[in-house]
């Protein structure tokens, strides 16, 4: 009976293979960890842009209501009985261009001379800490960028 000799070569290759696999996975993980925050920021910006577009569409409907009825009044949460009155129900969520809505659109106020529309982040969505977007009948825009519930001078724009 012959005795098989054991060499260290197979063990060395197994260890080297494992080390190479770990190094390779680490090299893959580095770009992912660097790119993920940038992707999330870009995604949040796109969601905010979609909400702005939806607010502008609702503002256009409000102007059409004014042109046909001579007043912004009657454009309430559930709309007026006339077909010309815009309803926030029609624009309920800003998911005009994506599948998942991140903002709830509302007519905050509407009277004979003006209106205020807002897009409030939906709780539980990616945008929940983003702050409220607003536009009024004069086209003045604001964004509660720090989400503290108060609009300061620097937040009287939709830009960051």
N, C-alpha and C positions, 0 to 999 in steps of 0.2 A: 504494500500500500504506500502510495506516495502522498506526501503531505503537500498541500497547496500553499504556496508562499503568498503571504498577504503583503501587498505593497501600499504605500501611502498615497499613491497617485490618485486613485479614485476618490478618496476622501478630500484631497486637496481640490480637485475639480468641483466637487459638490459645494464646498465652502466658497470657492471663487464664483461659482454660478449664483449662489445666493447673494453674495456681496454685489455682483453686477446687477442682479434683479432689484435689489434695494436702491442702488444708485440710480438706476433707470427710472424707477417709480418716483424717487425724490426729484429727479430732473423733470418729470411730467407734472408733479404737484406744484412746483414753483410757479410756472406760468399760470396755472389755474388759480392759485391763491392771489396772484397779482392782478389777473384779469377780472375776477369775479366782482370786486367792488366797483370797478369801472362799468361793468355790464349793468349792475344794479342801479347805479346812478343814472346811466343812460335810459334804462327802462323807466325809472321814476320820472325823468324829464319827458319821455314820450307820453306817459300816462297823463301828466300835467298838461301837455300840449293838446291832447285829445279833449280834456275837460275845457280848455280855453276855446277850442273850436266849437264844442257843443254850446258853451255859453254865448258865443257870438251868433250861433244859429238861433238860439232862443231870443237873443236881443233883436235879431232881424224879424222874428215873428212878432215881437212886441211892437216894433216900428210899423209893421203891416197892420197890426191891430189899431194903432193910433191913426194911421192914414184912413182906415175904413170907418172907424167909430169916433174919431176926434178926441179920444181919451185912452189912457192906459188902464183906467179903472175897469174892473170886470175880468181882467186877466189874473185870475186867482189860482190857487193850488189845483182846483178841479175844473178850471175853465168856465167860461160863460156859456149861456145857451146858444150864442151866435157862432157860426162856423169860423168867423174871423178871429175869435179870441184864442190866443195861444194858451196852452195848458202845460204846466210843468210835468204833467203826467205823460205828455207826448215826448218830452225830453227827460224823462225820469232819471235816467242814468246816462252817463256819457259814453256808453259802450257803442258808439256809432261806428267805430273803426276797429275795435277789438272785441274779443269774446267776453272778457270779464270786465265789469264796470268797477271803477275805483272811486268814483265821485257820485254824489247824489245832487241833482240839480233842483233848485227851488226858486220860485218867485218870492223873494223875501218881503217885498212890498210893491204895491202898484196903486197909484191914485190918478187923479185927473192930469197931473203935470209931470209925473215921473215914475220911475221904477228902480228897484235894486234886485239884481239876480245874483245867486251864489251857487258855487259848486263846493260842497262839503265832502271831504274824504270819508269814505264808508269805513266804519269800524271793522277791523279784521282784515282789511285789504292792505296791499303793500304801501298804499299812500296814507294810511291812517294818521301818521304824524306829520303830514305835509302842510297843513294849514288851509284855511278857506280862501277860495278865489272869488272875487266879486267884480261886477260891472254894473254901472248905472245908466240912466237914460242919456247922460252927457258923454258917455263913452269913457268915463273915468274908471280905471281898473285898480284893484288892490289885491294883494296876496299876503296873508298873514304868515310870512316866511318862517318865523320862529314859533308859530302855533301857540301863542300865548293868549289869544282871544282879543288882542288889541291891535289896531292898525296904527302904526306910527308913520311919520312922514316918509321914511325910507322904504316903507312897504306899500306906498301908493303907486305901484307898478306891478306888472306881471313878471318882470325880469328879476333874476336872483341878485 
